[in-house]
Amino acid sequence: MLHILLAFITMGVVWFAWTNFKKIGRLRLADLDLTPEERQQRQVSYVMRIVVCLIVLAILPFLFTFLIK
């Protein structure tokens, strides 16, 4: 049962990272009124969200292993 829960959490984290990755690609088209500094701040925030998702994906198996035992 925990493996199914881990799979659903993993899919949610990957989906969140993917949506942020798509937002980076659409940033120049969607926000023409932003200054370059504001655009760079948004890019950094999206990249940091993706990095946090990758860290969470790396930690999840160890966390669930710890919870099972």
PyMOL Python script that loads the backbone (N, CA, C, O; Angstrom):
from pymol import cmd

cmd.read_pdbstr("""\
ATOM      1  N   MET A   1       0.818  -1.199   0.000  1.00  0.00           N
ATOM      2  CA  MET A   1       0.000   0.000   0.000  1.00  0.00           C
ATOM      3  C   MET A   1       0.861   1.262   0.000  1.00  0.00           C
ATOM      4  O   MET A   1       0.521   2.253  -0.646  1.00  0.00           O
ATOM      5  N   LEU A   2       1.975   1.218   0.727  1.00  0.00           N
ATOM      6  CA  LEU A   2       2.848   2.388   0.769  1.00  0.00           C
ATOM      7  C   LEU A   2       3.518   2.648  -0.581  1.00  0.00           C
ATOM      8  O   LEU A   2       3.839   3.790  -0.912  1.00  0.00           O
ATOM      9  N   HIS A   3       3.726   1.577  -1.358  1.00  0.00           N
ATOM     10  CA  HIS A   3       4.329   1.772  -2.676  1.00  0.00           C
ATOM     11  C   HIS A   3       3.390   2.558  -3.590  1.00  0.00           C
ATOM     12  O   HIS A   3       3.837   3.378  -4.391  1.00  0.00           O
ATOM     13  N   ILE A   4       2.109   2.306  -3.466  1.00  0.00           N
ATOM     14  CA  ILE A   4       1.131   3.053  -4.268  1.00  0.00           C
ATOM     15  C   ILE A   4       1.110   4.513  -3.833  1.00  0.00           C
ATOM     16  O   ILE A   4       1.048   5.413  -4.671  1.00  0.00           O
ATOM     17  N   LEU A   5       1.162   4.747  -2.536  1.00  0.00           N
ATOM     18  CA  LEU A   5       1.220   6.114  -2.025  1.00  0.00           C
ATOM     19  C   LEU A   5       2.489   6.815  -2.500  1.00  0.00           C
ATOM     20  O   LEU A   5       2.442   7.979  -2.897  1.00  0.00           O
ATOM     21  N   LEU A   6       3.603   6.126  -2.462  1.00  0.00           N
ATOM     22  CA  LEU A   6       4.860   6.687  -2.957  1.00  0.00           C
ATOM     23  C   LEU A   6       4.764   7.016  -4.443  1.00  0.00           C
ATOM     24  O   LEU A   6       5.282   8.041  -4.887  1.00  0.00           O
ATOM     25  N   ALA A   7       4.111   6.163  -5.206  1.00  0.00           N
ATOM     26  CA  ALA A   7       3.951   6.409  -6.637  1.00  0.00           C
ATOM     27  C   ALA A   7       3.101   7.655  -6.893  1.00  0.00           C
ATOM     28  O   ALA A   7       3.434   8.461  -7.762  1.00  0.00           O
ATOM     29  N   PHE A   8       2.013   7.820  -6.146  1.00  0.00           N
ATOM     30  CA  PHE A   8       1.171   9.000  -6.328  1.00  0.00           C
ATOM     31  C   PHE A   8       1.888  10.280  -5.909  1.00  0.00           C
ATOM     32  O   PHE A   8       1.762  11.306  -6.578  1.00  0.00           O
ATOM     33  N   ILE A   9       2.626  10.230  -4.829  1.00  0.00           N
ATOM     34  CA  ILE A   9       3.388  11.412  -4.407  1.00  0.00           C
ATOM     35  C   ILE A   9       4.462  11.740  -5.432  1.00  0.00           C
ATOM     36  O   ILE A   9       4.681  12.909  -5.748  1.00  0.00           O
ATOM     37  N   THR A  10       5.127  10.728  -5.949  1.00  0.00           N
ATOM     38  CA  THR A  10       6.157  10.939  -6.971  1.00  0.00           C
ATOM     39  C   THR A  10       5.559  11.554  -8.228  1.00  0.00           C
ATOM     40  O   THR A  10       6.141  12.469  -8.811  1.00  0.00           O
ATOM     41  N   MET A  11       4.405  11.056  -8.648  1.00  0.00           N
ATOM     42  CA  MET A  11       3.762  11.628  -9.841  1.00  0.00           C
ATOM     43  C   MET A  11       3.384  13.087  -9.605  1.00  0.00           C
ATOM     44  O   MET A  11       3.513  13.911 -10.511  1.00  0.00           O
ATOM     45  N   GLY A  12       2.922  13.415  -8.410  1.00  0.00           N
ATOM     46  CA  GLY A  12       2.576  14.798  -8.099  1.00  0.00           C
ATOM     47  C   GLY A  12       3.787  15.712  -8.117  1.00  0.00           C
ATOM     48  O   GLY A  12       3.714  16.832  -8.625  1.00  0.00           O
ATOM     49  N   VAL A  13       4.897  15.248  -7.570  1.00  0.00           N
ATOM     50  CA  VAL A  13       6.113  16.052  -7.554  1.00  0.00           C
ATOM     51  C   VAL A  13       6.643  16.246  -8.964  1.00  0.00           C
ATOM     52  O   VAL A  13       7.069  17.345  -9.321  1.00  0.00           O
ATOM     53  N   VAL A  14       6.623  15.193  -9.769  1.00  0.00           N
ATOM     54  CA  VAL A  14       7.093  15.297 -11.157  1.00  0.00           C
ATOM     55  C   VAL A  14       6.182  16.224 -11.960  1.00  0.00           C
ATOM     56  O   VAL A  14       6.666  17.011 -12.773  1.00  0.00           O
ATOM     57  N   TRP A  15       4.881  16.140 -11.743  1.00  0.00           N
ATOM     58  CA  TRP A  15       3.950  17.032 -12.446  1.00  0.00           C
ATOM     59  C   TRP A  15       4.204  18.487 -12.072  1.00  0.00           C
ATOM     60  O   TRP A  15       4.194  19.357 -12.943  1.00  0.00           O
ATOM     61  N   PHE A  16       4.432  18.766 -10.785  1.00  0.00           N
ATOM     62  CA  PHE A  16       4.716  20.124 -10.339  1.00  0.00           C
ATOM     63  C   PHE A  16       6.010  20.638 -10.950  1.00  0.00           C
ATOM     64  O   PHE A  16       6.079  21.795 -11.364  1.00  0.00           O
ATOM     65  N   ALA A  17       7.034  19.798 -11.011  1.00  0.00           N
ATOM     66  CA  ALA A  17       8.300  20.203 -11.626  1.00  0.00           C
ATOM     67  C   ALA A  17       8.116  20.458 -13.121  1.00  0.00           C
ATOM     68  O   ALA A  17       8.678  21.411 -13.660  1.00  0.00           O
ATOM     69  N   TRP A  18       7.337  19.617 -13.789  1.00  0.00           N
ATOM     70  CA  TRP A  18       7.107  19.785 -15.221  1.00  0.00           C
ATOM     71  C   TRP A  18       6.354  21.074 -15.522  1.00  0.00           C
ATOM     72  O   TRP A  18       6.680  21.765 -16.488  1.00  0.00           O
ATOM     73  N   THR A  19       5.355  21.408 -14.714  1.00  0.00           N
ATOM     74  CA  THR A  19       4.618  22.656 -14.952  1.00  0.00           C
ATOM     75  C   THR A  19       5.523  23.862 -14.747  1.00  0.00           C
ATOM     76  O   THR A  19       5.403  24.851 -15.469  1.00  0.00           O
ATOM     77  N   ASN A  20       6.422  23.796 -13.779  1.00  0.00           N
ATOM     78  CA  ASN A  20       7.366  24.898 -13.588  1.00  0.00           C
ATOM     79  C   ASN A  20       8.354  24.978 -14.738  1.00  0.00           C
ATOM     80  O   ASN A  20       8.753  26.069 -15.145  1.00  0.00           O
ATOM     81  N   PHE A  21       8.750  23.823 -15.263  1.00  0.00           N
ATOM     82  CA  PHE A  21       9.656  23.805 -16.414  1.00  0.00           C
ATOM     83  C   PHE A  21       8.981  24.442 -17.633  1.00  0.00           C
ATOM     84  O   PHE A  21       9.622  25.178 -18.384  1.00  0.00           O
ATOM     85  N   LYS A  22       7.689  24.160 -17.828  1.00  0.00           N
ATOM     86  CA  LYS A  22       6.966  24.770 -18.940  1.00  0.00           C
ATOM     87  C   LYS A  22       6.818  26.270 -18.735  1.00  0.00           C
ATOM     88  O   LYS A  22       6.867  27.031 -19.701  1.00  0.00           O
ATOM     89  N   LYS A  23       6.637  26.708 -17.492  1.00  0.00           N
ATOM     90  CA  LYS A  23       6.503  28.137 -17.213  1.00  0.00           C
ATOM     91  C   LYS A  23       7.782  28.901 -17.546  1.00  0.00           C
ATOM     92  O   LYS A  23       7.724  30.056 -17.968  1.00  0.00           O
ATOM     93  N   ILE A  24       8.933  28.261 -17.357  1.00  0.00           N
ATOM     94  CA  ILE A  24      10.198  28.905 -17.725  1.00  0.00           C
ATOM     95  C   ILE A  24      10.230  29.149 -19.228  1.00  0.00           C
ATOM     96  O   ILE A  24      10.642  30.219 -19.677  1.00  0.00           O
ATOM     97  N   GLY A  25       9.797  28.163 -20.003  1.00  0.00           N
ATOM     98  CA  GLY A  25       9.812  28.299 -21.456  1.00  0.00           C
ATOM     99  C   GLY A  25       8.832  29.335 -21.972  1.00  0.00           C
ATOM    100  O   GLY A  25       9.084  29.965 -22.999  1.00  0.00           O
ATOM    101  N   ARG A  26       7.723  29.519 -21.281  1.00  0.00           N
ATOM    102  CA  ARG A  26       6.707  30.474 -21.717  1.00  0.00           C
ATOM    103  C   ARG A  26       6.875  31.853 -21.103  1.00  0.00           C
ATOM    104  O   ARG A  26       6.069  32.745 -21.367  1.00  0.00           O
ATOM    105  N   LEU A  27       7.892  32.046 -20.297  1.00  0.00           N
ATOM    106  CA  LEU A  27       8.042  33.291 -19.551  1.00  0.00           C
ATOM    107  C   LEU A  27       8.234  34.487 -20.475  1.00  0.00           C
ATOM    108  O   LEU A  27       7.652  35.544 -20.227  1.00  0.00           O
ATOM    109  N   ARG A  28       9.010  34.358 -21.502  1.00  0.00           N
ATOM    110  CA  ARG A  28       9.256  35.493 -22.393  1.00  0.00           C
ATOM    111  C   ARG A  28       8.025  35.849 -23.222  1.00  0.00           C
ATOM    112  O   ARG A  28       7.809  37.019 -23.537  1.00  0.00           O
ATOM    113  N   LEU A  29       7.238  34.872 -23.569  1.00  0.00           N
ATOM    114  CA  LEU A  29       6.047  35.141 -24.365  1.00  0.00           C
ATOM    115  C   LEU A  29       4.917  35.729 -23.527  1.00  0.00           C
ATOM    116  O   LEU A  29       4.186  36.606 -23.987  1.00  0.00           O
ATOM    117  N   ALA A  30       4.780  35.249 -22.309  1.00  0.00           N
ATOM    118  CA  ALA A  30       3.634  35.636 -21.491  1.00  0.00           C
ATOM    119  C   ALA A  30       3.821  36.979 -20.806  1.00  0.00           C
ATOM    120  O   ALA A  30       2.848  37.705 -20.602  1.00  0.00           O
ATOM    121  N   ASP A  31       5.028  37.316 -20.454  1.00  0.00           N
ATOM    122  CA  ASP A  31       5.262  38.508 -19.654  1.00  0.00           C
ATOM    123  C   ASP A  31       6.165  39.499 -20.380  1.00  0.00           C
ATOM    124  O   ASP A  31       7.333  39.657 -20.024  1.00  0.00           O
ATOM    125  N   LEU A  32       5.633  40.156 -21.383  1.00  0.00           N
ATOM    126  CA  LEU A  32       6.416  41.130 -22.127  1.00  0.00           C
ATOM    127  C   LEU A  32       6.595  42.430 -21.365  1.00  0.00           C
ATOM    128  O   LEU A  32       7.524  43.188 -21.644  1.00  0.00           O
ATOM    129  N   ASP A  33       5.719  42.697 -20.405  1.00  0.00           N
ATOM    130  CA  ASP A  33       5.792  43.948 -19.673  1.00  0.00           C
ATOM    131  C   ASP A  33       6.784  43.907 -18.512  1.00  0.00           C
ATOM    132  O   ASP A  33       6.976  44.924 -17.846  1.00  0.00           O
ATOM    133  N   LEU A  34       7.408  42.782 -18.253  1.00  0.00           N
ATOM    134  CA  LEU A  34       8.366  42.683 -17.151  1.00  0.00           C
ATOM    135  C   LEU A  34       9.722  43.256 -17.555  1.00  0.00           C
ATOM    136  O   LEU A  34      10.126  43.201 -18.717  1.00  0.00           O
ATOM    137  N   THR A  35      10.402  43.802 -16.568  1.00  0.00           N
ATOM    138  CA  THR A  35      11.780  44.245 -16.816  1.00  0.00           C
ATOM    139  C   THR A  35      12.680  43.011 -16.826  1.00  0.00           C
ATOM    140  O   THR A  35      12.283  41.952 -16.339  1.00  0.00           O
ATOM    141  N   PRO A  36      13.870  43.137 -17.370  1.00  0.00           N
ATOM    142  CA  PRO A  36      14.775  41.969 -17.379  1.00  0.00           C
ATOM    143  C   PRO A  36      15.096  41.444 -15.974  1.00  0.00           C
ATOM    144  O   PRO A  36      15.278  40.240 -15.791  1.00  0.00           O
ATOM    145  N   GLU A  37      15.166  42.332 -14.994  1.00  0.00           N
ATOM    146  CA  GLU A  37      15.450  41.881 -13.627  1.00  0.00           C
ATOM    147  C   GLU A  37      14.285  41.077 -13.056  1.00  0.00           C
ATOM    148  O   GLU A  37      14.486  40.050 -12.408  1.00  0.00           O
ATOM    149  N   GLU A  38      13.066  41.555 -13.303  1.00  0.00           N
ATOM    150  CA  GLU A  38      11.890  40.826 -12.818  1.00  0.00           C
ATOM    151  C   GLU A  38      11.763  39.471 -13.504  1.00  0.00           C
ATOM    152  O   GLU A  38      11.412  38.473 -12.876  1.00  0.00           O
ATOM    153  N   ARG A  39      12.054  39.454 -14.796  1.00  0.00           N
ATOM    154  CA  ARG A  39      12.006  38.193 -15.547  1.00  0.00           C
ATOM    155  C   ARG A  39      13.042  37.214 -15.008  1.00  0.00           C
ATOM    156  O   ARG A  39      12.766  36.023 -14.869  1.00  0.00           O
ATOM    157  N   GLN A  40      14.244  37.724 -14.703  1.00  0.00           N
ATOM    158  CA  GLN A  40      15.282  36.858 -14.162  1.00  0.00           C
ATOM    159  C   GLN A  40      14.892  36.341 -12.773  1.00  0.00           C
ATOM    160  O   GLN A  40      15.174  35.189 -12.446  1.00  0.00           O
ATOM    161  N   GLN A  41      14.249  37.174 -11.958  1.00  0.00           N
ATOM    162  CA  GLN A  41      13.797  36.728 -10.638  1.00  0.00           C
ATOM    163  C   GLN A  41      12.758  35.616 -10.763  1.00  0.00           C
ATOM    164  O   GLN A  41      12.781  34.652  -9.998  1.00  0.00           O
ATOM    165  N   ARG A  42      11.860  35.748 -11.716  1.00  0.00           N
ATOM    166  CA  ARG A  42      10.866  34.685 -11.921  1.00  0.00           C
ATOM    167  C   ARG A  42      11.528  33.406 -12.407  1.00  0.00           C
ATOM    168  O   ARG A  42      11.168  32.314 -11.968  1.00  0.00           O
ATOM    169  N   GLN A  43      12.499  33.534 -13.316  1.00  0.00           N
ATOM    170  CA  GLN A  43      13.209  32.350 -13.791  1.00  0.00           C
ATOM    171  C   GLN A  43      13.918  31.655 -12.641  1.00  0.00           C
ATOM    172  O   GLN A  43      13.887  30.428 -12.539  1.00  0.00           O
ATOM    173  N   VAL A  44      14.552  32.430 -11.781  1.00  0.00           N
ATOM    174  CA  VAL A  44      15.252  31.842 -10.633  1.00  0.00           C
ATOM    175  C   VAL A  44      14.265  31.147  -9.707  1.00  0.00           C
ATOM    176  O   VAL A  44      14.562  30.072  -9.186  1.00  0.00           O
ATOM    177  N   SER A  45      13.095  31.745  -9.494  1.00  0.00           N
ATOM    178  CA  SER A  45      12.123  31.103  -8.608  1.00  0.00           C
ATOM    179  C   SER A  45      11.618  29.794  -9.210  1.00  0.00           C
ATOM    180  O   SER A  45      11.440  28.814  -8.486  1.00  0.00           O
ATOM    181  N   TYR A  46      11.385  29.762 -10.524  1.00  0.00           N
ATOM    182  CA  TYR A  46      10.957  28.514 -11.162  1.00  0.00           C
ATOM    183  C   TYR A  46      12.053  27.459 -11.093  1.00  0.00           C
ATOM    184  O   TYR A  46      11.771  26.288 -10.837  1.00  0.00           O
ATOM    185  N   VAL A  47      13.295  27.862 -11.319  1.00  0.00           N
ATOM    186  CA  VAL A  47      14.409  26.913 -11.260  1.00  0.00           C
ATOM    187  C   VAL A  47      14.578  26.374  -9.847  1.00  0.00           C
ATOM    188  O   VAL A  47      14.851  25.187  -9.664  1.00  0.00           O
ATOM    189  N   MET A  48      14.419  27.232  -8.849  1.00  0.00           N
ATOM    190  CA  MET A  48      14.556  26.767  -7.470  1.00  0.00           C
ATOM    191  C   MET A  48      13.435  25.793  -7.108  1.00  0.00           C
ATOM    192  O   MET A  48      13.665  24.842  -6.360  1.00  0.00           O
ATOM    193  N   ARG A  49      12.237  26.015  -7.625  1.00  0.00           N
ATOM    194  CA  ARG A  49      11.153  25.060  -7.395  1.00  0.00           C
ATOM    195  C   ARG A  49      11.483  23.706  -8.004  1.00  0.00           C
ATOM    196  O   ARG A  49      11.207  22.668  -7.402  1.00  0.00           O
ATOM    197  N   ILE A  50      12.075  23.713  -9.200  1.00  0.00           N
ATOM    198  CA  ILE A  50      12.455  22.464  -9.863  1.00  0.00           C
ATOM    199  C   ILE A  50      13.549  21.766  -9.065  1.00  0.00           C
ATOM    200  O   ILE A  50      13.521  20.544  -8.915  1.00  0.00           O
ATOM    201  N   VAL A  51      14.508  22.523  -8.555  1.00  0.00           N
ATOM    202  CA  VAL A  51      15.579  21.933  -7.748  1.00  0.00           C
ATOM    203  C   VAL A  51      15.014  21.309  -6.477  1.00  0.00           C
ATOM    204  O   VAL A  51      15.429  20.219  -6.083  1.00  0.00           O
ATOM    205  N   VAL A  52      14.067  21.995  -5.832  1.00  0.00           N
ATOM    206  CA  VAL A  52      13.432  21.440  -4.636  1.00  0.00           C
ATOM    207  C   VAL A  52      12.689  20.154  -4.985  1.00  0.00           C
ATOM    208  O   VAL A  52      12.718  19.194  -4.215  1.00  0.00           O
ATOM    209  N   CYS A  53      12.027  20.125  -6.133  1.00  0.00           N
ATOM    210  CA  CYS A  53      11.341  18.897  -6.556  1.00  0.00           C
ATOM    211  C   CYS A  53      12.330  17.753  -6.750  1.00  0.00           C
ATOM    212  O   CYS A  53      12.047  16.618  -6.367  1.00  0.00           O
ATOM    213  N   LEU A  54      13.479  18.040  -7.336  1.00  0.00           N
ATOM    214  CA  LEU A  54      14.486  16.994  -7.524  1.00  0.00           C
ATOM    215  C   LEU A  54      15.022  16.490  -6.188  1.00  0.00           C
ATOM    216  O   LEU A  54      15.256  15.293  -6.023  1.00  0.00           O
ATOM    217  N   ILE A  55      15.215  17.400  -5.237  1.00  0.00           N
ATOM    218  CA  ILE A  55      15.679  16.991  -3.917  1.00  0.00           C
ATOM    219  C   ILE A  55      14.621  16.133  -3.227  1.00  0.00           C
ATOM    220  O   ILE A  55      14.948  15.128  -2.595  1.00  0.00           O
ATOM    221  N   VAL A  56      13.359  16.526  -3.347  1.00  0.00           N
ATOM    222  CA  VAL A  56      12.271  15.741  -2.753  1.00  0.00           C
ATOM    223  C   VAL A  56      12.208  14.356  -3.386  1.00  0.00           C
ATOM    224  O   VAL A  56      11.996  13.363  -2.690  1.00  0.00           O
ATOM    225  N   LEU A  57      12.391  14.286  -4.702  1.00  0.00           N
ATOM    226  CA  LEU A  57      12.382  12.983  -5.366  1.00  0.00           C
ATOM    227  C   LEU A  57      13.538  12.100  -4.892  1.00  0.00           C
ATOM    228  O   LEU A  57      13.406  10.879  -4.820  1.00  0.00           O
ATOM    229  N   ALA A  58      14.665  12.725  -4.572  1.00  0.00           N
ATOM    230  CA  ALA A  58      15.802  11.950  -4.080  1.00  0.00           C
ATOM    231  C   ALA A  58      15.578  11.480  -2.643  1.00  0.00           C
ATOM    232  O   ALA A  58      16.058  10.412  -2.262  1.00  0.00           O
ATOM    233  N   ILE A  59      14.861  12.258  -1.850  1.00  0.00           N
ATOM    234  CA  ILE A  59      14.661  11.931  -0.438  1.00  0.00           C
ATOM    235  C   ILE A  59      13.495  10.960  -0.222  1.00  0.00           C
ATOM    236  O   ILE A  59      13.514  10.182   0.732  1.00  0.00           O
ATOM    237  N   LEU A  60      12.494  10.993  -1.084  1.00  0.00           N
ATOM    238  CA  LEU A  60      11.283  10.187  -0.878  1.00  0.00           C
ATOM    239  C   LEU A  60      11.537   8.701  -0.638  1.00  0.00           C
ATOM    240  O   LEU A  60      10.955   8.155   0.300  1.00  0.00           O
ATOM    241  N   PRO A  61      12.360   8.014  -1.416  1.00  0.00           N
ATOM    242  CA  PRO A  61      12.552   6.575  -1.142  1.00  0.00           C
ATOM    243  C   PRO A  61      13.154   6.313   0.239  1.00  0.00           C
ATOM    244  O   PRO A  61      12.767   5.363   0.919  1.00  0.00           O
ATOM    245  N   PHE A  62      14.101   7.160   0.649  1.00  0.00           N
ATOM    246  CA  PHE A  62      14.711   6.973   1.966  1.00  0.00           C
ATOM    247  C   PHE A  62      13.705   7.250   3.079  1.00  0.00           C
ATOM    248  O   PHE A  62      13.691   6.562   4.099  1.00  0.00           O
ATOM    249  N   LEU A  63      12.872   8.254   2.875  1.00  0.00           N
ATOM    250  CA  LEU A  63      11.849   8.582   3.866  1.00  0.00           C
ATOM    251  C   LEU A  63      10.846   7.445   4.025  1.00  0.00           C
ATOM    252  O   LEU A  63      10.500   7.070   5.145  1.00  0.00           O
ATOM    253  N   PHE A  64      10.381   6.900   2.907  1.00  0.00           N
ATOM    254  CA  PHE A  64       9.425   5.812   2.978  1.00  0.00           C
ATOM    255  C   PHE A  64      10.057   4.538   3.533  1.00  0.00           C
ATOM    256  O   PHE A  64       9.393   3.774   4.233  1.00  0.00           O
ATOM    257  N   THR A  65      11.334   4.302   3.227  1.00  0.00           N
ATOM    258  CA  THR A  65      12.039   3.153   3.804  1.00  0.00           C
ATOM    259  C   THR A  65      12.130   3.310   5.317  1.00  0.00           C
ATOM    260  O   THR A  65      11.954   2.345   6.060  1.00  0.00           O
ATOM    261  N   PHE A  66      12.406   4.528   5.767  1.00  0.00           N
ATOM    262  CA  PHE A  66      12.480   4.781   7.193  1.00  0.00           C
ATOM    263  C   PHE A  66      11.126   4.601   7.865  1.00  0.00           C
ATOM    264  O   PHE A  66      11.058   4.089   8.982  1.00  0.00           O
ATOM    265  N   LEU A  67      10.049   5.011   7.206  1.00  0.00           N
ATOM    266  CA  LEU A  67       8.725   4.881   7.774  1.00  0.00           C
ATOM    267  C   LEU A  67       8.246   3.434   7.833  1.00  0.00           C
ATOM    268  O   LEU A  67       7.500   3.061   8.738  1.00  0.00           O
ATOM    269  N   ILE A  68       8.674   2.621   6.870  1.00  0.00           N
ATOM    270  CA  ILE A  68       8.241   1.225   6.833  1.00  0.00           C
ATOM    271  C   ILE A  68       8.908   0.427   7.950  1.00  0.00           C
ATOM    272  O   ILE A  68       8.270  -0.425   8.568  1.00  0.00           O
ATOM    273  N   LYS A  69      10.169   0.692   8.210  1.00  0.00           N
ATOM    274  CA  LYS A  69      10.907  -0.127   9.190  1.00  0.00           C
ATOM    275  C   LYS A  69      10.811   0.425  10.551  1.00  0.00           C
ATOM    276  O   LYS A  69      11.373  -0.141  11.489  1.00  0.00           O
TER     277      LYS A  69
END
""", "prot")
cmd.dss("prot")
cmd.show_as("cartoon", "prot")
cmd.util.cbc("prot")
cmd.orient("prot")
